[in-house]
């Protein structure tokens, strides 16, 4: 799950992928930075925040105690043909898996992000056929014949074992629903298998702590939680001897191992501590419960320090904000069933706000901006309907309850939403706002909406993207931040996390300095300075004094007379005047000007990211350079660059995601110690198509 294998899909390719595929694709990259700018952040009275999107119970609380009504579920199956069809398919799938598939002790799980094509980084399509035994090659959407290497096979095992354990959980539910003892017996056999053989899997310590069943502690925690629920559901069908054997050989050793990892504030720590708390509830272990909640890196500290005063996860990624939430929801349900919700009510209120906060960042098509790293399995939209659906049993909202009313799954079968309470709600209007705690800003005026990512709070999932922006004009996606490929692909560290992949300033081809790995206090992540935020004037200005060790950058984004103006000033302190540049990516098709000529070696003398651009052309300009850009809607925009003196404009085909998607992009460059790049983007419909030299006054 998310720091595990996640991928989201950028516009315009907005196809939907399965929820399972998304949450099985989220594995964290191996390099970690210090969390020097984590909270604590102020979060007073979280129940009162974002109240217009909440439901409040009779007690004034936003949470409810979940139900687990198996008798009612059987009645719903008996009285509803659509539920019977759902049940038939679910049982057939479990029966087929139980018959045809077995986990193996000699299968060592790897890293899901390495289940990618070596050719282009595209994710391989997973099937249950065993690579090397039942199939000789694998395939992605763009690579039809991928050889099965040991690395790829181990990555395949990640998804197999995950599906196997999920089926164990489903079989335990089928036991509760049907009373068919073969399901309970099979579940017990699988728990025995993992308990007996656990120590035969080697300890892996590739990332941030030890693991055995999987290649990293995150996945260990995710699926251990499913085994905990399976054990709880068949509890009365087992002997005390069995239950204590699972405790001694599987659950307690796993918790002890998970507790060695993530002694820091991090989204993965939420999963690890939440799973430990679920084990504590299963065995009523108060010491384990207190450590999971109140330990130095327990859940209370994770949310106190890791959730900003804007109620967004401090790693800034929209995907990891939702991912951290998803790691906590199973615990909230388990605590509710055990009548322990009151002990974590404050934490639940914070998590509810984390699910709602992105709604105020959404673009006009409801897509979300993409600060920090996300991979391209699924584009994120707001409101977070998937998260709110998964939360409705414990944190009901109008959006979540409405989604639950349209979905058939285990939750809605045993704890159906109340009839008549899922009416659609009007979403709050997005307005200009400075999300100061999280270092985001939204500027909205005259048909434009601009997202500004002007600072970073941690090195985790940070990219070379300080002062990056994304923009929409109406529902036209002018420029968005590219997602990334699987973390195991060379394109992740080599391109998508680097400066050239973003709309940012570049010094000798490099973007902003990456936050430190070793926690050096002299170079903590760059919060940046918002110098001016004036929605009435349609302008915002932010600065990064240490954009790179020898350079500062200031950026002003302004909406004026129907145009979006971008002004970037780079000041270098280097002894030798560097090459000062700016990258701009567009989701439309650029019409090249006639004097542009092909570039044979765009990457010569430049950093690695330049090697990924194709079909690059260049021209020399003085003072200004203008281009027309046509979008899929047919709308044409004029993009004009204003630069003092002579400068070069490169136009090329840049990687987009999901690979092998590409998009048009500019790189403009001039030598010197200081330069101000001004860019005007204006729609050529009912507007003045002639840009004004120099743009508005700084």
C-alpha positions in Angstrom: 0.0 0.0 0.0 1.1 3.5 -0.5 4.7 4.0 0.3 4.4 0.7 -1.3 3.0 0.6 -4.8 0.8 3.4 -5.7 0.1 5.0 -9.0 -2.4 7.6 -10.1 -3.3 8.7 -13.5 -2.8 12.3 -14.8 -5.1 14.1 -17.2 -6.0 13.6 -19.9 -5.8 9.8 -19.4 -8.5 9.7 -16.6 -9.4 6.0 -16.8 -10.2 4.3 -13.6 -8.1 1.4 -12.2 -9.3 -1.0 -9.5 -9.1 0.0 -5.9 -7.1 -3.2 -5.2 -4.5 -2.4 -7.9 -4.1 1.1 -6.5 -3.5 0.1 -2.9 -1.2 -2.8 -3.8 1.1 -0.4 -5.6 2.6 1.8 -3.0 6.1 0.9 -1.9 8.4 3.4 -0.5 11.7 4.4 -2.1 14.9 3.4 -0.2 16.2 6.9 0.6 14.8 8.8 3.6 15.3 12.2 4.9 15.0 13.7 8.3 11.6 15.0 9.4 13.1 18.2 10.6 10.0 20.4 10.0 7.3 18.0 11.3 4.9 19.6 13.9 3.5 19.7 16.4 0.9 21.7 14.5 -2.1 23.5 16.1 -5.3 21.5 15.8 -7.8 23.1 18.2 -11.4 21.6 18.2 -11.0 19.5 15.1 -14.7 18.5 15.3 -15.7 22.0 14.3 -13.4 22.2 11.2 -14.9 21.6 7.8 -18.3 21.2 9.5 -20.3 21.7 6.3 -19.1 18.4 5.0 -19.8 16.4 8.2 -22.6 14.6 9.9 -22.9 15.1 13.7 -24.6 12.6 15.9 -26.9 13.2 18.8 -23.9 13.4 21.1 -22.3 16.1 19.1 -19.5 13.8 17.9 -18.6 13.1 14.3 -18.0 9.4 14.9 -20.3 6.4 15.4 -19.9 2.9 16.7 -19.8 0.4 13.8 -22.1 -2.6 13.5 -21.3 -6.2 12.6 -24.7 -7.6 11.8 -24.3 -11.0 10.3 -27.9 -12.0 11.0 -29.1 -8.9 9.2 -26.7 -9.7 6.3 -28.3 -13.1 5.9 -31.7 -11.4 5.7 -30.4 -9.0 3.1 -29.1 -11.9 1.0 -32.4 -13.7 1.2 -34.5 -10.6 0.2 -32.4 -9.0 -2.5 -31.4 -10.6 -5.8 -28.6 -8.1 -6.4 -27.1 -9.0 -3.0 -27.4 -12.7 -3.9 -25.5 -12.1 -7.2 -22.8 -10.2 -5.3 -22.5 -13.1 -2.8 -22.4 -15.7 -5.5 -19.5 -14.0 -7.2 -17.6 -13.4 -3.9 -18.0 -17.0 -2.8 -17.0 -18.4 -6.2 -13.9 -16.3 -6.2 -12.9 -17.5 -2.7 -13.7 -21.1 -3.5 -11.6 -20.9 -6.7 -8.6 -19.4 -4.9 -8.8 -22.0 -2.1 -8.8 -24.8 -4.6 -6.2 -23.6 -7.0 -3.6 -21.5 -5.1 -1.2 -22.1 -2.2 1.4 -19.8 -0.7 4.9 -21.3 -0.6 7.7 -21.0 2.0 10.3 -20.8 -0.7 8.7 -17.7 -2.2 10.6 -14.6 -0.9 8.6 -11.4 -1.5 10.4 -8.4 -3.0 9.3 -4.8 -3.7 6.1 -4.1 -5.7 7.7 -1.1 -7.4 10.0 -3.4 -9.2 7.1 -5.1 -11.0 7.8 -2.8 -13.9 9.1 -3.1 -17.5 12.9 -2.7 -17.7 12.3 -1.0 -21.1 10.1 1.9 -20.1 9.1 1.7 -16.4 5.5 0.8 -17.1 3.8 -1.4 -14.5 3.5 -5.1 -15.5 0.0 -6.5 -15.6 -0.4 -9.0 -12.7 -2.0 -12.4 -13.2 -2.1 -15.3 -10.8 -0.2 -17.6 -13.2 3.2 -18.4 -11.7 6.0 -16.7 -13.7 8.6 -19.3 -14.9 6.2 -22.2 -14.2 2.9 -21.4 -15.8 3.9 -18.5 -18.0 7.3 -17.7 -19.6 7.0 -14.0 -20.1 4.9 -11.1 -18.7 3.5 -7.9 -20.2 2.7 -4.3 -19.6 0.4 -2.1 -21.6 3.4 -0.9 -23.7 5.9 -3.8 -23.4 4.4 -7.2 -24.6 7.2 -9.6 -23.7 9.0 -9.0 -20.4 11.5 -11.6 -19.3 10.9 -13.1 -15.8 14.0 -12.0 -13.7 14.5 -12.9 -10.0 13.7 -9.3 -9.1 10.4 -9.3 -11.1 9.4 -12.7 -9.7 9.9 -11.5 -6.2 7.8 -8.4 -7.0 5.1 -10.8 -8.4 5.1 -12.6 -5.0 4.2 -9.4 -3.3 0.8 -9.3 -5.1 0.3 -13.0 -4.8 0.8 -13.1 -1.1 -1.3 -10.0 -0.6 -4.2 -11.6 -2.6 -3.8 -14.8 -0.7 -4.1 -13.1 2.7 -7.0 -11.0 1.5 -8.7 -14.2 0.5 -8.1 -15.6 4.0 -9.9 -12.5 5.4 -12.8 -13.1 2.9 -13.0 -16.7 3.8 -13.3 -15.8 7.5 -16.2 -13.5 6.6 -17.9 -16.3 4.6 -17.7 -18.5 7.7 -19.5 -15.9 9.7 -22.1 -15.4 6.9 -22.7 -19.0 5.9 -21.6 -21.1 8.9 -19.8 -23.4 6.4 -17.1 -24.9 8.5 -14.7 -25.5 5.6 -14.1 -21.7 5.5 -13.1 -21.5 9.2 -10.9 -24.6 8.8 -9.1 -23.2 5.8 -8.5 -19.9 7.5 -7.1 -21.7 10.6 -4.8 -23.7 8.3 -3.5 -20.5 6.7 -2.9 -18.9 10.1 -1.1 -22.1 11.2 1.0 -21.9 8.0 2.2 -18.4 8.6 2.8 -19.0 12.3 4.7 -22.3 11.8 6.8 -21.1 8.8 7.3 -17.4 9.7 10.9 -17.8 10.7 11.8 -19.7 7.5 11.4 -16.5 5.5 14.6 -14.5 5.7 14.7 -11.2 7.5 14.8 -8.4 5.0 16.1 -5.0 5.9 16.3 -3.3 2.5 14.4 -0.2 3.4 13.7 1.2 6.9 13.4 -1.9 9.1 13.1 -5.7 9.2 10.3 -7.8 7.6 9.8 -11.4 6.7 6.5 -12.1 4.9 7.0 -9.2 2.6 9.9 -7.1 1.4 9.2 -4.2 3.7 7.5 -3.6 7.0 4.7 -1.5 5.4 3.3 -4.5 3.5 3.9 -6.7 6.6 1.7 -4.4 8.6 -1.1 -4.1 6.0 -1.6 -7.8 5.6 -1.0 -8.7 9.3 -4.0 -6.5 10.0 -6.1 -8.7 7.6 -4.9 -11.8 9.4 -5.8 -10.3 12.7 -9.4 -9.8 11.5 -9.5 -13.3 10.1 -8.4 -14.7 13.5 -11.1 -12.6 15.3 -13.8 -13.9 13.0 -13.0 -17.5 13.5 -12.1 -17.1 17.2 -14.9 -19.2 18.6 -14.1 -22.1 16.1 -10.6 -22.5 17.4 -9.0 -23.8 20.6 -7.2 -21.7 23.1 -4.0 -23.6 22.2 -4.3 -22.5 18.6 -5.0 -18.9 19.5 -2.0 -18.8 21.8 0.2 -20.4 19.2 -0.7 -17.7 16.7 0.0 -15.1 19.3 3.4 -16.6 20.2 4.7 -17.5 16.8 3.0 -15.0 14.5 1.3 -11.9 16.0 3.6 -10.9 18.9 6.9 -11.5 16.9 5.4 -9.5 14.1 4.5 -6.6 16.4 8.0 -6.7 18.0 9.5 -6.6 14.5 7.3 -3.7 13.3 8.1 -1.7 16.4 11.8 -1.6 15.3 10.8 0.4 12.2 9.8 4.0 11.6 11.0 5.6 14.8 10.0 8.9 13.2 6.9 10.7 11.9 5.9 9.1 8.7 2.8 7.8 6.9 4.2 4.2 7.1 4.5 4.5 10.9 0.7 5.0 11.0 0.2 1.6 9.4 2.8 -0.1 11.7 1.3 1.4 15.0 -2.3 0.8 13.9 -1.6 -2.9 13.1 0.1 -3.3 16.5 -3.0 -1.8 18.1 -5.2 -4.2 16.3 -3.2 -7.1 17.6 -3.5 -5.6 21.1 -7.3 -5.5 20.8 -7.4 -9.1 19.6 -5.6 -10.4 22.7 -6.6 -7.6 25.1 -3.0 -6.7 25.6 -3.0 -3.3 27.4 0.8 -2.8 27.3 0.9 -3.3 23.6 -2.2 -1.0 23.2 -0.6 1.8 25.2 2.7 1.5 23.3 1.0 1.7 19.9 -1.0 4.7 20.9 1.1 6.6 23.4 4.7 5.5 22.6 7.2 8.2 21.4 6.3 7.3 17.8 2.8 6.1 18.5 -0.3 7.1 16.8 -1.0 10.2 18.9 2.4 11.6 18.1 2.1 10.7 14.4 -1.1 12.7 14.1 0.0 15.5 16.4 3.2 16.1 14.5 2.4 14.7 11.1 -0.9 16.5 10.3 -0.5 20.2 9.6 -2.8 22.9 10.9 -4.6 22.7 7.5 -5.3 19.0 8.3 -3.1 17.7 5.5 -0.3 15.1 5.9 3.0 16.9 6.2 4.7 14.9 3.5 2.5 17.0 1.2 1.6 14.3 -1.3 -2.2 14.1 -1.9 -1.7 10.3 -2.3 0.1 9.9 0.9 -2.4 12.0 2.8 -5.1 9.5 1.8 -2.7 6.6 2.3 -2.0 7.6 5.9 -5.7 7.8 6.5 -6.3 4.3 5.0 -3.8 2.8 7.4 -5.8 4.0 10.3 -9.4 3.2 9.3 -9.2 -0.6 10.0 -8.1 0.2 13.6 -11.0 2.6 14.0 -13.4 -0.1 13.0 -11.7 -2.7 15.3 -11.7 -0.2 18.2 -15.4 0.5 17.6 -16.4 -3.1 17.6 -14.4 -3.5 20.9 -16.2 -0.4 22.4 -12.9 1.4 22.7 -13.6 4.4 20.3 -13.7 6.9 23.2 -10.0 6.3 23.7 -9.1 7.5 20.2 -11.9 10.0 19.5 -9.6 13.0 19.1 -7.4 11.1 16.6 -10.5 10.0 14.6 -11.6 13.7 14.4 -8.2 14.6 13.0 -8.3 11.8 10.4 -11.8 12.8 9.3 -10.5 16.3 8.6 -7.6 14.8 6.6 -10.2 13.2 4.3 -12.1 16.4 3.9 -9.3 19.0 3.5 -8.3 18.2 -0.1 -11.8 19.3 -1.2 -10.6 22.9 -0.8 -7.7 22.3 -3.2 -9.6 20.7 -6.1 -9.4 22.1 -9.6 -12.6 22.8 -11.6 -12.7 19.2 -12.9 -12.4 18.0 -9.3 -8.9 16.7 -9.9 -6.3 17.4 -7.2 -2.9 19.0 -7.6 0.1 16.8 -7.3 2.7 18.1 -4.9 5.5 15.7 -3.8 5.7 12.3 -5.4 2.8 10.1 -6.5 3.0 7.3 -9.0 0.6 7.1 -11.9 -1.9 4.3 -11.1 -4.7 6.6 -10.2 -5.4 10.3 -10.5 -6.8 11.8 -7.3 -10.0 13.7 -7.2 -11.8 15.5 -4.4 -13.8 14.9 -2.4 -12.0 11.7 -1.6 -15.0 9.4 -2.2 -13.0 6.2 -1.8 -11.6 7.1 1.6 -14.9 8.5 2.8 -16.7 5.3 1.7 -14.2 3.2 3.6 -14.7 5.4 6.6 -18.5 5.6 6.7 -19.0 2.9 9.3 -17.0 5.0 11.9 -16.8 8.5 10.4 -20.0 9.0 8.4 -20.2 12.0 6.1 -22.9 12.8 3.5 -20.4 12.0 0.7 -19.3 8.7 2.3 -22.8 7.5 3.1 -24.0 8.4 -0.4 -21.2 6.3 -1.8 -22.0 3.4 0.5 -25.6 3.5 -0.7 -24.3 2.7 -4.2 -21.8 0.0 -3.4 -22.1 -3.6 -2.5 -19.2 -4.9 -0.3 -18.6 -6.5 3.0 -19.0 -3.2 4.9 -22.4 -2.3 3.3 -23.6 -5.9 3.8 -23.0 -6.1 7.5 -23.4 -2.4 8.4 -25.6 -0.8 5.7 -25.9 2.9 5.5 -29.1 4.5 6.8 -31.8 4.7 4.2 -32.5 8.2 2.9 -29.4 9.9 4.3 -27.2 9.7 1.3 -28.6 12.6 -0.8 -26.0 14.4 -2.9 -24.6 17.5 -1.2 -23.3 20.7 -2.8 -19.6 20.8 -2.5 -18.0 23.9 -0.9 -16.7 26.5 -3.4 -12.9 26.6 -3.8 -11.6 30.1 -3.1 -8.1 31.7 -3.1 -6.4 30.6 0.1 -2.9 30.3 1.6 -2.5 26.9 3.2 0.4 28.3 5.2 1.0 25.3 7.5 1.4 23.1 4.5 3.2 25.6 2.2 0.5 25.5 -0.5 -1.5 28.3 -2.0 -4.5 28.6 -4.3 -5.2 31.7 -6.4 -8.5 31.8 -8.2 -9.8 34.7 -10.4 -11.1 35.5 -13.9 -11.5 31.9 -15.0 -8.0 30.9 -13.8 -7.2 28.6 -10.8 -3.5 28.3 -9.9 -1.9 25.9 -7.3 1.4 27.1 -5.9 3.7 24.6 -4.0 6.1 27.1 -2.4 7.8 25.1 0.4 8.6 21.7 1.8 8.2 20.3 5.3 10.2 17.0 5.1 12.5 15.2 2.8 10.2 12.2 2.6 8.7 12.1 -0.9 10.1 15.5 -1.7 11.1 16.3 -5.2 13.2 19.1 -6.9 10.0 21.2 -7.2 10.2 24.2 -4.9 8.0 27.0 -6.2 6.3 24.7 -8.7 2.8 25.7 -10.0 -0.1 24.0 -11.7 -2.9 25.8 -13.5 -6.4 25.4 -15.0 -8.4 27.9 -17.1 -12.0 26.8 -16.5 -11.9 23.1 -16.9 -9.0 23.2 -19.3 -5.9 21.6 -17.7 -3.2 24.1 -18.8 -0.3 22.5 -16.9 -0.2 19.9 -14.2 2.6 18.3 -12.2 3.5 14.9 -13.7 3.1 11.8 -11.5 5.8 9.3 -11.5 6.6 5.7 -12.5 7.2 2.7 -10.1 9.9 3.6 -7.6 11.9 0.7 -9.0 12.2 2.3 -12.4 15.3 4.4 -13.2 12.9 7.1 -14.5 11.8 7.8 -10.9 15.1 9.1 -9.5 16.4 10.0 -13.0 13.6 12.1 -14.2 10.2 12.4 -12.5 11.6 13.6 -9.2 14.1 16.0 -10.8 13.7 19.7 -11.6 13.3 19.4 -15.4 10.1 17.4 -14.8 8.4 20.4 -13.1 7.5 24.0 -13.8 10.5 25.3 -11.9 13.7 27.4 -12.1 16.8 25.5 -13.1 20.4 26.4 -12.4 22.9 24.6 -14.7 19.9 22.3 -15.4 19.2 21.4 -11.8 16.1 22.2 -9.8 15.8 23.0 -6.1 18.2 21.3 -3.7 16.8 18.1 -2.3 16.2 18.0 1.5 18.9 16.2 3.4 19.1 12.4 4.1 21.1 12.6 7.3 19.2 15.3 9.1 21.9 17.9 8.9 20.3 20.9 10.7 22.2 23.3 8.5 20.1 22.2 5.5 16.6 21.3 6.7 13.8 21.2 4.2 12.9 24.5 2.7 9.7 26.0 4.0 10.1 29.1 1.9 8.6 32.5 2.5 5.3 33.7 1.2 6.1 37.4 0.7 2.7 38.5 -0.5 -0.7 36.8 -0.9 -3.3 39.1 -2.2 -6.4 37.5 -3.7 -8.1 40.9 -4.3 -5.2 41.9 -6.5 -4.9 38.4 -8.0 -1.3 37.9 -7.0 1.0 35.8 -4.8 4.8 35.9 -4.4 7.0 33.5 -2.6 10.8 33.1 -2.2 13.2 30.3 -1.6 16.4 32.0 -0.2 18.4 28.7 -0.5 16.8 27.3 -3.6 20.3 25.8 -4.2 23.3 26.4 -1.9 24.5 29.2 -4.2 21.2 30.5 -5.5 17.9 32.1 -4.5 14.6 32.1 -6.5 11.6 34.3 -6.2 8.3 33.6 -8.0 5.2 35.8 -8.5 2.0 34.4 -10.0 -0.5 37.0 -11.1 -3.9 36.8 -12.7 -4.6 40.1 -14.6 -6.9 41.0 -17.5 -7.6 37.4 -18.4 -4.0 36.4 -18.5 -1.9 34.3 -16.1 1.5 36.0 -15.6 4.4 34.1 -14.1 7.5 36.0 -13.0 10.6 34.0 -11.9 13.7 35.8 -10.7 16.9 33.7 -10.2 19.9 35.1 -8.3 23.1 33.2 -8.3 26.0 33.6 -5.9 28.3 31.3 -7.9 31.8 32.5 -8.9 31.3 31.4 -12.4 28.0 32.7 -14.0 25.8 29.6 -14.4 23.2 28.8 -17.0 19.8 30.0 -15.7 16.7 28.3 -16.9 13.0 27.7 -16.6 10.9 24.6 -17.5 7.2 24.8 -18.4 5.1 21.8 -19.2 1.8 22.0 -21.1 -1.0 19.6 -21.6 -1.8 21.1 -25.1 0.0 20.8 -28.4 2.6 23.6 -29.1 2.9 25.0 -32.6 6.6 25.5 -33.2 7.9 28.7 -34.7 9.5 28.5 -38.1 13.1 29.3 -37.0 13.4 26.3 -34.6 15.9 23.7 -35.6 16.5 20.1 -34.3 18.9 19.6 -31.4 21.1 16.5 -31.8 22.3 16.2 -28.2 20.0 18.0 -25.8 21.5 16.1 -22.9 25.1 17.1 -23.7 26.5 19.0 -20.7 23.2 18.7 -18.9 22.1 16.5 -15.9 20.4 13.1 -16.5 16.8 14.3 -16.8 17.6 16.0 -20.1 18.3 12.6 -21.7 14.6 11.7 -21.5 13.3 14.5 -23.8 12.8 13.7 -27.4 12.3 15.6 -30.7 13.9 18.7 -29.2 14.1 21.9 -31.2 15.8 25.2 -30.4 15.8 28.8 -31.5 17.5 31.9 -30.3 15.4 34.9 -29.3 15.9 38.4 -28.0 13.4 40.0 -25.6 10.4 37.8 -26.2 9.2 34.6 -27.9 5.6 33.6 -28.5 3.9 30.3 -29.2 0.3 29.1 -29.8 -0.8 26.0 -27.9 -4.0 24.0 -28.8 -5.7 21.9 -26.2 -8.0 18.9 -26.7 -11.1 21.1 -26.3 -9.9 23.1 -29.3 -9.1 26.1 -27.2 -6.0 27.9 -28.2 -3.7 29.8 -25.8 -0.8 32.1 -26.5 2.3 31.5 -24.4 4.9 34.3 -24.5 8.2 34.4 -22.8 9.8 37.8 -22.0 13.5 37.7 -21.1 16.0 40.5 -21.1 18.6 40.2 -23.9 19.2 37.0 -25.8 17.9 33.6 -24.7 17.3 30.2 -26.1 14.0 28.4 -26.2 14.0 24.6 -26.4 10.7 22.8 -27.3 10.5 19.0 -26.8 8.5 16.0 -26.1 8.8 15.3 -22.3 7.8 12.2 -20.4 4.4 12.3 -18.8 2.7 9.5 -16.8 1.5 6.9 -16.9 4.4 6.0 -19.2 4.7 5.9 -22.2 2.6 9.1 -22.2 4.4 12.3 -23.3 3.6 16.0 -23.4 5.1 19.2 -24.9 7.4 21.2 -22.8 9.6 24.2 -22.9 13.1 24.8 -21.5 14.3 28.4 -21.7 17.9 29.4 -20.8 20.2 32.3 -20.6 23.7 32.7 -18.9 24.3 35.1 -16.0 24.1 35.6 -12.3 20.6 37.1 -12.3 17.6 36.9 -14.6 13.9 37.5 -14.5 11.8 35.2 -16.7 8.3 36.5 -17.4 5.7 34.3 -19.0 2.2 35.2 -20.1 -0.5 32.5 -20.8 -3.6 34.0 -22.3 -6.7 32.3 -24.0 -7.3 33.5 -27.6 -11.0 33.7 -27.2 -12.8 37.0 -26.4 -9.4 38.2 -25.1 -6.7 40.4 -26.3 -4.4 38.0 -28.2 -1.5 40.5 -28.1 0.7 40.1 -25.0 1.9 43.3 -23.4 5.8 43.3 -23.3 7.1 42.9 -19.8 3.7 42.1 -18.4 2.2 43.8 -15.4 4.5 45.7 -13.0 6.4 43.4 -10.6 
